[in-house]
Amino acid sequence: MYNSRLRPFDLMVPFWGKRYRDYFVDLCLPSLLAPNNIALLRAEDGHRFLIATTTEDWRAIENLPIMNRLRQHATPTWIEVSGPLGATDVSAYDNYQTVIIKHQNHCQKKLVEAAYQRRSYGSLLFPDVIYSDFMIASLIKLARAGYHFVLLPALRQIEEDVLDDLTRLGYLPSGARLSLTGEALAIPQRALAEMAVRHLHPEMLLFDQSKPVQPFHVPFRYWPIAGGRGLILHSFFGCIALIDFQVVSANHADCLDQGAFENVYASSNFAQSERIHIINDSDEFALVSLTPRAVNWAPPLVEALRGPWWAPELKRLRNIRETMWIYAGANRDVVRRDLFRVPIRWHSGELDRVWAKEARRIERMISCAVGDYFSVSRAPNRHRFPSRPNLLDLYAQMNGVKAFFVHRLASAKTFLRKCVDFLRKRLELVRRLWLVLRGDPAARRWLTWRIHVLRRQLQGHKTHPPRPDVP
């Protein structure tokens, strides 16, 4: 249950137009009203839901049953904005980048400025996202623990497939709009994490590290876990799940005049903070970001080129290093650098040895590629970065290559050791059988015992006669 001694929460969302308005009232808001989300809050404690939208959109939603239910837990507060100016074809990529993203940034700035006035806790949401249960419960716990900033890395999912699954599994009523019934959409973390992994949008294939290395510097990298267990994600970006507005300066939003929210806000306001938390396990909470299957602006995947067995892995190490420089090193972005180091686990089952083995392999790979970024930034020198381009960067890359081959050599030595052990055991078996043929009594007793044990094992017995002296 919410601790009223904490400062209030300001949940924030921007949207405009019927499509995103419907996303918000029929999917996003119902998921936020799950038992362990906003339902934990009481409106009389000062919690608000800040909604930056147009007059037309606000009039369409303000009296819906789902909004009346929201009023029990947080006060809907309208922040008026206009629609984006100059928007012509929202399916055009250039228009999306220059008009839609710019207008969204403007709306987000108005939201965080409004939340800052009360020095509340803020959570920046998106209308086309479905959140799992226990999101707000997790944020309350993190606020109590004194964290100032919480990030949740995310990827996009296929809208049609996710909605089909939600209906098939009974989470989403068929043919009913939750905005009109006022019902909540309560989805367990592991159920939503499973959908997030299984229904990744085709644009996300570019980030799949089990595929051939692509000639792009991608902001996300994920490794699927064998057996459909889930994935491990490393990212330079994340959704902002919690902001403590008491610790930011009065001009905290000025940076949004220089760039998009996800590019500048964290590094401008929290680069000095040691109270940052990354949601690194979907058991804390999860989300799916809905994107129609037909929307796909990703470049085509490049087929793998033939070459020696070690070439793709060295190419991937180089690509990771160049990507680190582009997204973190060039701008000395401490938050992004440290975020990329954290493995994010999305899973629908328990984490087992398969997960642990893959996590160690990925950690070794990242250490080979960019380990010096983390070694030079140990406390109290968190803001140090390797220089580029100079001998230090060349040395680091050579260390990465050396570590790669050392790792391969260690693997080869382990394999050879196993082969030697196998041959030694086979030769020992041959020696004992030769003694049996020569009539050695001890060898015959050992062979009789071995056959007896094998028979009992086939019959399902757990105990066996004592082993005789081995010849």
Protein Blocks (a to p, Z undefined) as FASTA:
>chain_A
ZZfkbccdddddddedjklmmmmmmmmmmmmmgmklmmmpcfknopacdddddfklmmmm
mmgmklmmmmmmoccddddddddehiablmbmklmmmmmmmmmmmmmmmmmmmmmmnopa
cddddfkbccdehklmmmmmmmmnopabdcdddddddfklmmmmmmmnomacghiafkln
opacdddfklmmmmmmmmgcfklmmmmmkbccdfbdcfbdcdddehhlaccdddfbdcdf
bdcfklpcfklmmmmmnocfklmmmmmmmmmpcbbccdfbfklpccdddddfklccbdcd
dddddddfklmmmmmmmmmmmmmmmmmmmnopaklmmmmmpccdddfbdcdfklmmmmmm
mmmmmmmmmmmmmmmmgcfklmbccddddfklmmmmmmmmmmmmmmmmmmmmmmmmmmmm
mmmmmmmmmmmmmmmmnopaklmmmmmmmmmmmmmmmnopabdcdddddZZ
